[in-house]
């Protein structure tokens, strides 16, 4: 009872710590991939709940609405969608993943669980996605939760826990579509295959297949209810056909790209697997069995996600719990020689010097920020002061610490440094490079003086137009023009928005008919706003 009580307290502390670090210092506006989901939530807040999220183009077929509904609920107290209300659900989900990672490791050794949490926080893409709007974190949570339920049921011989698995799989589907059910199922299947429990393998695979069929039918029924037959075809194309048939990256993309996207954990996890391969194939104790289960988890996700042509780094988020637990094994293996011993030594040296490297990096950015057109002096100075304080504290703590405690202190310091650079350097840089709101403000000021419709010329739909609209003060329904002929024919009062290079390529015939009003950025693209001289009422003040 005392062990369980301590475990629950640790889990609560990890949950609260995760929520804080994943929501502190968020950017004041939506940027990049966040903008689409923020628009979904704004539309839902205005128009009410629906089975699929909507944009000004109608229902959007690529995602079920569950994640949007959660953002809608967290935004209700604010009566608007903010970066905090939109990212909070992902932050909570990511924090729950940390809790599950800890509890999986703690089934063997609490130290294993704690180090695994630190490795997860030391994983570049996990931190990045946890501080954004990420649907793939729901798949990651479903995968980790399914594994924890199955693994703990085996250890404690509590088969009743397995009844939670269908509910978890349905939840995964509700948030992420077929992928949200298939990935956790694949991990469960290889787990039971590895431990040679063929009865449960057959039951789980058969039940999951039935659940998938029912959930897909439910998805199509919801699509038909909301958008009719044509929308059902769009959902089938986006959720299934296009993901499989796309040819964006080669088959081995994930296997090698993960060394960067999912560092530090992924490279160390691969070293652990290679060094312990014989023990994984023929496990001699419960630690080796867990390594084998985690290796199967990693391999099945890499294999499965390599089959579809559509490949993006965020699709691999479900491997984070596995690689974090695998990497943490370097602190569990007690051998004083061999590859794991030296990997741990080199890693701890990296942990020691990381705060110093971040001081140098922050100083470099501070000195050359004008060259890169950045304005983040306060962030750089805050980083430098924080790192110096952290270095001083670390040196003081490790003076009298034992060898084991010293390792924990060094890695905790490195993780806090890693988080700090994301919050204080990476986030502000991304905001500086991707900020759209200043340009939106210019256009809204023009509209305030002289009303006119927003028209995107050779932009979108579902591109830079999303970034523009989600950062406007009110929801608007734009129009789209894709050719010069249509631009000439457009007769209503309108403000045309296009990319700078598109405007520069306008024919001389068109350029005599339009007037450039303002320049700015939509995301990282240079854009302009212009008017049609013969149809816009503002021109009488310009002539």
Secondary structure, 3 states (H helix, E strand, C coil): CHHHHHHHHHHHHHHHHHHHHHHCCCCCCCCCCHHHHHHHHHHHHHHCCCCEEEECCEEEEEEECHHHHHHHHHHHCCCCCCHHHHHHHHHHHHHHHHHHHHHHHHCCCHHHHHHHHHHHHCCHHHHHHHCCCCCHHHHHHHHHHHHHHHHHHHHHCCHHHHHHHHHHHHHHHHHHCHHHHHHHHHHHHHHHHHCCCHHHHHHHHHHHHHHHHHHHHHHHHHHHHHHHHHHHHHHHHHHHHHHHHCCCCCCCHHHHHHHHHCCCHHHHHHHHHHHCHHHHHCCCCHHHHHHHHHHHHHHHHHHHHHHCCCCCHHHHHHHHHHHHHHHHHHHCCCCCCCHHHHHHHHHHHHHHHHHHHHHHHHHHHHHHCCCCCCCCHHHHHHHHHHHHHHHHHHHHHHCCCCHHHHHHHHHHHHHHHHHHHHHHHHHHHHHHHHCCHHHHHHHHHHHHHCCCEEEEECCCCCCHHHHHHHCCCCCCCCEEECCHHHHHHCCCCEEEEEEHHHHHCCCHHHHCCEEEEEEEEECCEEEEEEEECCCCCCHHHHC
